[in-house]
Amino acid sequence: MSVSGLVLSPIRDESILSPGHFHSLPDPSSSESILIYLTVSGSLIPMRVLESDSIASVKLRIQTCKGFVVKKQKLVFGGRELARNDSLVREYGVTDGNILHLVLKLSDLQVITVRTAAGKEYEFHVERNRNVGYVKQQIAKKEEDFDDVKDQELICNGEKLHDQCLIDDISKNNDAVIHLLVRKSAKVRARPVEKNFELSIVASNTNERRDDEEVVGEEETDELQVVGRKLPDSDLLLEPVVVNPKIKLPSVIRGMINSTFAGLEKGNQPIRSSEGSGGAYFMPDSLGHSYVSVFKPIDEEPMAINNPCGLPLSSDGEGLKRGTRVGEGAFREVAAYVLDHPRGGPQPFSSDKIGFSGVPPTILVRCLHEGFHHPEGFEFAAKNIKIGSLQMFMKNYGSCEDMGPQAFPVEEVHKISVLDIRLANADRHAGNILISKDGESGRTVLIPIDHGYCLPDNFEDCTFDWLYWPQARQPYSPETIDYIRSLDAEEDIAILKFHGWDLPLEAARTLRISTMLLKKGVERGFTPFTIGSIMCRETLNRESMIEEIVHEAEDSVLPGTSETTFLETVSQIMDHRLNELTV
């Protein structure tokens, strides 16, 4: 699966809005009416909206656009994601003639029908992030006459498709014709059927086998494996980035790195995810059947220089979320794992204990491989080494956006709320909370992922989807309160420094204040909803209570005041504001 990054640009006046493009179009004569332009797969679609339209209504109109249906969308304007669906177009400063950027997630599955001359028919529902090699394997499992994938070739418009070619890249053009060839023994007919590809295999003698194939010995088999699968050592690099020699990697992380390397060494290509607006790659195991990790290069982050989704470069270095910087997402991903202490409190990094909130094991790595996004071409050279976060892939049954929150255990929601409040997460939505099952008890487990926008310099973009779930209005359990009481922001800052990330003053201040709020809140019996509401803005342009507290403290101290004095002032103002809520 890949994400289409679509750059929107102005067009000539004669290409104005066509009534067939969108339903329920605003009156162009309205004083609030503005015109924006959407470029979708090379097609230019004008769209007229009202300044008073909500972002949700704009997305809905895009979703019902003739010609494509989208489950997830991201709108970006001026380097900032229009993430608040209930906010109005005007609140984001979008006016007539502005250039927007639209990121669409394509349908996850592509239906491929394969027919043989004997009348057999097989239908495969193939994930778009799968490659041609995977399709060959599925055909080999279904039809014994084509069990040797080396004798299969996929041809598109007369050109051979390599095994690493993604289904998504092939299926973007509905008029494309894919031919499946069985070397020396088949003829192929193919035709597009709506949005699917129907492939017909006509074999001259489907039961015919070469004699030398039946009697292949071990020596010949080994030679084929070496020639066909194994990458030369010089074409692959994967190693952890450890700046402090005193750090000993946990066995779970060492195992993840080794398994990831083994998969790459066997020739299994990274698979780019369709989720999000940056480069994120699923890393297969040595067999190529399962994922073991997820790699996110810093140069492929949203608005970074090699972003594969078409987003523009950041003009001032700020990320999609206010208070974050492009290129720091990997550090924040690792920080979330490092600071997710077990219930007993901070442990040596070498410990394999699972953190309180269940952040998957994450480490910073250097990786050199041709399978990532190299817009200027790939060669084995230091300039092509990617630095990024490598996180363990967690088996799951989907994300929280795939089902209602009623079935989620209260403690599971609460553990994520503790993490998000502590780290002032600016990007917590239902799509980055995975649903899994405990292997022994079978109970539902929630797994938080995607922490590249935690620890921002300010609280402006803090958003928590769980805030509106019923579990958020339940009080914290005594065990969770004990865990919160054990948190120490100063110790956390020291731990991050030990791991090589000396937090900037603003981010360190955010961590101190958010931890302060969490601890003061639970002592007053506040629920996750109450504490989260203090941190998150109710509307786009109305400051949250925590922002008001910080600004009041800034106005109360003299220039040059120490950070300690400033935080004491914040604490006093916070006590006053929180006490008002308890009356």
Secondary structure, DSSP 4 states (H G I P E B T S, - for coil): --EEEEE-----GGGPPPTTT-SSPPPTTSTTEEEEEEEETTEEEEEEEETT-BHHHHHHHHHT-TT---S-EEEEETTEE---TTSBTGGGT--TT---EEEEEPPSEEEEEEEETTS-EEEEEEETT-BHHHHHHHHHHH-GGG--GGGEEEEETTEEEPTT-BHHHHHTSTT--EEEEETTTEEEEEEEETTEEEEEEEES-TT---HHHHT--HHHHHHHHHHHTPPPGGG-EEEE----TT----HHHHHHHHHHHHHHHTTPPPEE-SSSSS--EEEE-TTSSSEEEEEEEGGGSTTSTT-TT-PPPPSSSB-SSTT-BTT-HHHHHHHHHHT---TT----TT--PPPTT-PPPEEEEEEE-TTS--TT---SSGGG-EEEEEEE----S-BGGGS-GGGS-HHHHHHHHHHHHHHT-S-B-GGGEEEEE-TTT--EEEEE---TT-S-SSSTT--BGGGGSGGGGSPPPHHHHHHHHT--HHHHHHHHHHTT----HHHHHHHHHHHHHHHHHHHTT--HHHHHHHHS-SSTTS--HHHHHHHHHHHHS-TT--HHHHHHHHHHHHHHHHHHHH-
